């Protein structure tokens, strides 16, 4: 039944409540009354949740086994080829060792996200003008990340789907590097100075720079108030995502 529901949710919108209510109604018409209301829904939802977690864990385990076997097989093949080529010249050995390694190929994670972009052995060998990664910024702050309701399980509780969010520790580490590269925060140009330079118009714009700065400051102030009001239910707003050219989230 759990496997059937998992396949069904790949073809229709997930709705455990409608399915369990229908099953409970059918069982009630057959004379099988459940002791409590919504008892079947809660139990089935928990079972289905952890069933999907189990499927995800099994897939990850076997992928690690396959990757480990593939890495060991490639290293053994390199050693065997080195023994066979011992009688060759020094130039041949140099050419063999300078061949592209597997580290130059996309990772397993990227291959799973989009096989068209990162799959195969000819990655980046053909000349193409399309980008590998597209950065998307939610400038309107419409995309949010739900806050966890299980404080004892940390920021990211057990999820039946693979998360696409970066770890907070990695984000903080990169943030420190960026702040160090930027230098002191006190070197920013003051706003609203009232000089004639601020009121000058940029090429192609019909409004002065002071009006643009005022609009920018008001947007930041409004967003700060909005963030304080929504932090109870959301941890991050104004998300940023990396997509490939086939619109797959990386």
N, C-alpha and C positions, 0 to 999 in steps of 0.2 A: 504494500500500500504506500509506503514512504517513497519507494522508487517510482511508483506511478505518479504521485503528487509532484515529485521533482521533475519528471518529464512533462507533466501537464503545465507546470509553471514556466517552462521554457517556451510554451506556445500560447499561453493566455496570461492575463494579469494575475499575479499572486493574490489569492484571497482564501486564506484558511478558514476564516469565520463563516463565509458562505458555504463552504464545503462541509464543515462540521455541523452547521445548523441544518443543512439538508439531510445529512446522515442521521442526525438526532431525530428529525421529524419522521423520517422513514422508519427508524427503529421504534419510535413511539406508536406509529400506526400499526406496527406488527405486534405490539404488546410489550415491547421492551422499554421500560421507563428507567431513565437514569436518575440517581438520587438527587443530584444538584444541577441547577441551571449553569450552563457554560462550563461544566466540568469536563466534557469531552473536548471542547475547544482549547482549554488551557493545557490539558495533558497532551493532546495531539500537537499543539504548537511547540511545546517543549521537546517532544520526541522528534518532530520534524526539524527543529532547529539544530539539535545535536547530531542528527543524522547527516545533515549537510556539512557540519563541522567535521564529522568522521570521514566523509567522502573527500573533503579538501585535504585533511591530514594524510589520508592514504595516497592520494595523488602526489602530494609533496614528498612523501617518503620514497615512493618508487621512482620519482624523478631524480631524487638525490642518489639513489642506488644506481640508476642508469648513467648519470653524469659521472659518478665515481668510477664505475667500470669503464666508461669511455675514456676518462683521463688516464687510468692505469694502462689500458690497451694502447693508447697513443704513445705513452712513455716507453712501454715494452717494444713497440714497433720502431721507435727511434733508436733504442739500444741495439736491436737486431740489424737495422740498416747500417748502424755504425760498425758492427763486426764484419758485415759483408763488404763494406767499402774500405776496409783497412789496407787493401792492396792498391787502392786508387791513389792518385796524386794529391798533393796538399791543396791544390786549387779546387779539386772536386769536393773535398771535405769542407772547405770554406763556403762553397756555394750551397751545400746541403744545410749547414748550420745557419746560414743567412736566410733560409726560406721562411715565409710568414708562419707564425705560430698561431695557436688557437686563441691566445690572448688578444690578438688583433681583430678577432671576430666579435660580433655582438654577443652579449651574455644570454643565458637561457631565459632570463626574465624578459628581455627585449624581444627575443624570438617568440615567446608566448604571447606577448602583447600584439605583435603584428608580424606575421611571417612574410608578407609582401615586402616590407621595408627592411627587416633584419634577418630574414631566413636565407637559406642557401649558402653556398661557399663563394659566391661572386659578389659579396657585399662591397660596394664602393669601387668595384673594378671598372664598371661602365660609367662613362661620363654622363651626368645628368645635372640639371640646374635646380632641381627641387630640394628643399631643405630636409634634413634628417629629423629635426625637432622643431615644433612650432609652440611658442610660449603664448598662452592665453591668460589675460588678466580680467577679472570680474570687477570692472571699474564702477558698476552700479550697485555693488554689494548685494546682489540678489541670491548668490549661492552661499550657503552656510553649512557648517558642520555641526551636527547635533552633539550636545554635551552628554557625557555618560551619566547614567543613573546608578551605576555601581561603583561607588568611590573606592571600595576595597579592592577592586580589580584593576585599578589604574586608569589611565587615559583611554586606552583602547581595549575594551572588553572583548571576550570571545565573539567573533563574527563569523557567520556561515559563508561569507564571501571574502576573497582576498582583498586586503586593503590596498588602496593606491596612494595613501597619504604617506609622506615622508615622516620619519621618526622625529620627535621634537628635539632630541639631543643632536641629531645631524643638522637640523635647521639652526639651532643655537650656535653650533660650531661654525657654520658658514656665516652666520650673522656677525660673530666676533671678527672673522677674517675681513668681512666687508667694512666693518667699522674701523678696523685698523688701517685699511687701505684708504679710506676716506679722510682720516685724520681727525682733527679737532672739530667738534660741532659748533664752536663759537665763531667760525670763519664764515658763516652764512651771511648773505647780503641782507641787511635790514629791509623790511617792507614798509610801505606807506610813508616814505620819506618826504613826499610832496615836492620833489624836484621836477624839473622839466623833462629829465630823462625818463622818469617813470611814466609820464603822460605821453610820451612819444608812441607812435603807432608802428607796429611791426609790418613788414612787407606782406601784403595780401590780407591784412586785417582792417576792419572798419571801426574798431573800438580801440581806445588807448590801453596801454599796458596796465595802468592803475585799475581800470575796470576789470581786467582779467585777473589781477591779483586779488581784488576784493571778492570776486566770485569764487576763486580758489580757496580763500580763507573761510568764507561762509560755508562752502561744501565740507571742508575739514571739520568745522565746528559742529555742523549738523550730523556728520558721520560719527563724531566722538560721542554725542549724546545718544545716538542710535545704538552704538556698540555697548554703552553702559547699560542700556535698557534690555538688551538682548543677551547679555552674557550669562543670564540664568539658564537659558535654554540652549544657547549655542556657544561653542568654544572659539570658533574661528569664523570671521566674515571677510568678504572681499578675497575669495580664494584665487589661487593662481595654479594653472594646470599646464602640463606639457603634453602635446598631442603630436602624432605623426601625420604625414600628409594624407593618410587614409581615415583621419578623424578618429583614431583609436587613442584612448587615454593611456599615457605612459606613466 
